[in-house]
Amino acid sequence: MSAPEDTLAREAAAAEALPVPAEPRFLGLPVGIWPRILAPLVIGVLVLALWELAVRWNDVPPYVLPGPLLIGRTLVEDWATLSASLWVTLRITFLALAAAILIGVALAVLFSQSKWLEMALLPYAIVLQVTPIVAIAPLIIIWADDIDLSLLICAWIVAFFPILSNTILGLSAADHNLVNLFELYGASRWQTLRYLKLPAALPYFLAGLKVSGGLALIGAVVAEFVAGTGGNASGLAYRILEAGYQLKIPRVFAALAMISLSGVAIFLATSLISHLLLRRWHETALRREN
């Protein structure tokens, strides 16, 4: 090795031996993440303040547009009823999301193993996806003859296609050179699927999961609107209809706020799962050194 090359090698080795400085932290979180947290919070506070100011300045009656403070007070006063309904809606949402994951991933794996099966069944999955759930929900409610089951089916129909399509794309995105290498070394189809295609499909599956989480909540709420069932086991959609009929508009907004915050929480949870699974090896989650 020449002298310049030897010098460069020693400098590179010395640089690798130096301890990597830890990123500064504030309240247990890296400093770099705080702008991503504070920026939307500041915008939200400003919008709510302007909303409250506009309602008070123009003396808008609460049955037309309640202010954020009134909505918050209503949320506290009606928490017992609204929280019970929220749990009903979230239960349907999570069951539908779990069914979408199981069925979507299973079908994607089957399609990746048989192109004939994919060509035969995928068009029907597309037809099911593009059919408006509002149009077929009444039929599902009649055919299922069980409210909970019909709500679950409606929410599943809305949620499963993003997982199916993204997982199919991920399984097809495995490096063809690596696939050829696996074949060269005599790997079975199961070994190729387990050690190559499934890891390659994981980022795509997680991207579909972020979308399906919100869609499952939307499907559950829409199905509840169509079903229109009352009683103790009613979801938030029925509470919105009930409050609207009674002109309790602050309660309508309180229920809408609970649905919106639940959707945000689902997205944050799926994003956290994606980060934890990908942070050590995938380019989308690795921190850039420069």
N, C-alpha and C positions, 0 to 999 in steps of 0.2 A: 504494500500500500504506500502511495506517495505521501510526502509530508503534508501537503494541503488536505488530502483526503483523511489522513490520520488526525489532523487538527480538527476537522469538521466532525469526525466520529467522536472524538473526546468531548467536544462542546455539546454534541447532541446527547451523549451519555450523561454529562453533567447537568444538562437542562432537565432530563427525565428524572434525575435523582433529587432535584429540588422539590420541596413540599409544595403542593398546590394550595394557594391561599383559599381559605374557606370564604364563601360568599357571606357578606354581612346579613344579619337577621334582625328583624324587629317584631316583637311579640310572637316569637316562634316561627315566623314566616320569612322567607328570603325577601330582601329589600326590593328586588326587581319585580316581584309579583304584586306589590302594593298598588302601583298605578293601575293595573288591570282590575283591582278590586274597588279602588276609590273613584275612578273615572265614572263608571256607570252609577255608583251611589250618589255622586254629586249631581249628575244629570237628573237622576230620579227625584232627588230632594228639590231641585229647582223646578221641575215640572209640577210636582205636587204643590209646592208653594204658590206657583203661578195659578194653578187650578183653584186652590182655596181662595186666593186673592180675587180672581175673576168672579167666582160665585158670590163672594161677600160684596164686592164692589157693585155688581149688577143686580144684587138681591134676587138671585135665582131661587125659586122655591125648591125644596128638597125632592118633591115628587117629579121634578123635571130633571135636575142634575144636582145630586148631593155633593158636598165638598168632601175632601179626603178625611178631615177630622170627624165628620158625621159618619162616614163609612167605617172608620176605625172604631168609633164608639159602638156602632151597630154590630160590628164583628165581635167585640168583647161581650156585649149584652146577649147576643144570639149564639155564642160560641158552642153551647151544649148541643143545640139542634144542628147547627151547620157542621160541627166537627164530626158528629155521628154520620151525617150525609156524606161528608168528605171521605170517611173511611169506606163507605159503601162504594163510592166511585173509584177510589184507589184500589180497592180489592179487585174489582172487575178489571181495572187497568193492568195491574201486575199479573193477574192470571192470564189475561190476553197476551201480554208481552212474553210471559213464559211459554205459552203455547206457540206463539209466533217464532220464538227462538228454536224450540224443539223441532217443529214441523219445517220451518224454513231451512235450518241447517241440514236436517235429514234429507230433504228434497234436493238441496244443493249438492250434497255429497253423492246422492244417487245420479243426479244429472251429470256430474263430473265423471262418473264411471261409465255412463252410457249416453252417448250423444243421441241415439235413437229415442231413448226415454225423454231426454230434454226436448227434442223436436216435437214429440207427441204431446207432452203435458204442459210445457211452458206457455204456449199460447192461451191455455185456459186460466192459468194463473194471472196472465196479463188482463184477460177479460174480467176476471174477478176484481182486479185492482182498479180498473178504469170505470167500473160500474158504480154510480153514486150510491153510497151507503144509505142515504135518506130514502132512495127509491126502493131498495130491497129490504130495509129494516122491518117494515110492517109484515112482509111475507115471512121473514125469519121468525118474528114473534109469533105468528100464527102457526107455522110449521113446528117450531120447537116446543110450543105449549108449556114453556117454563120461562119466566121472566129472566132469571139469573143466567140461564143457559143462552137465551137469545141475546142478551146484552154482551155476554162473553163472545159469542160468535161474531157479532157485529164489530166489536172492538178488534178481534183477531183478524178479520178480513182487511181492516184498514192497516194493521200493523205488520203483517207478515211479509208483504212483498218486498219492502226495502231490505230486509234481512236476506231473503231468498236471492234477489238480484245481486246484491253486493257480495254475498258469499260465493255465488257462481262466478262473478268477476274475479274475486280473489283466488279461487281455486284454479282459474284459467291463467292467472298472472304469474304463476311459478316460472322461474327461469327455465327455458327450454333446454339450455345447455346442462343444467343440473338434472333435469328429467332424463336427458340422454345418458348422463353419468350414472344415475341410479340404475337405468336399464343395462348399462354396460357391466355394472357390478352384480347384476342378477337380482336386484331388489324386487320384491313382490309388489303388487298393486297396493296392498295394505301398507307396506313399509313406505312406499313413495307417498301415499296419502298422509300417513301419520307424521313422517319426518320432514317432508318437503312442502306438500301442498297445503296442509292445514296451517302450519306456521305462516306461510305466505299469504293465506287468506285471512288471518287474524285481524290485521289493520282494516281490511275492507269490511269484515263482519262488524267490527266495533263502530265503524262509521255508519253502517246501517242500523246498528243498535241505537245510536243517538237519535236518528230520525224516527225509528219505530217507537221509542219511548214516548215521545210527544204525540205521535199518531194514535197510539193505544189509548191515551187519555182523551183525545178528540173523539175517537170512535165510541168510547164508553159514554161520554157526555151526549153525543148525537143520538145514540141508541136510547138513552134515558129520556131525551126529549120526545122521541117517537113513541116509546112505551107509555110514558106519562103515568106511571104507577105511583100511588101515594102510600101512606102508612109509615111505620117505623123504619122500614128497610129502604127508604127512598134515598136516591143519590142527590147530588147538588143540582143537577139539571131540573129535577122536579121542584126543588126548593126555589129555583129561579122562576119557574112558571107560577108557582104558588104565590110568591111575593109580587110578581107582576100583576096577577089577577087582583091582588089586594092593594095595589098601588104602594107597596112598601119598597120603593125604589132604592133606598139605602141598603136594604137587605139584598136586593138583586146585585148591587155593586159589590157588597161584601162577599157574596158567593162567587162572583166573577173573579174577585181578587184572590180567593182561595184556589180557584182552578188555575189561574195564571201562575201563582207562586208554586203550586204543585208541579206544573209543567217545567218551570225553571229549576226546581229541585231535582226532578227526574233527569233533566239535561245535565245538570252539574254532577249528579251521581254517575251517569254513564260516561261523562267526560273524565271523571276521576278514575273509574275502572279502566278506561282506555289508557290513561296516562300510566297507571300502575303496571299494566301489562306490557306496555311498549317502551317504557322509559329507558330501559337498559340496552335496547338493541335496534329499535326502529328509528329511521331518520326523522320522522315527523315528531318524535318525542325527545330526541337527544338534544342536549344544550349545545349550541354552537360555541366553539372555543374562541372564535375571533369576532 
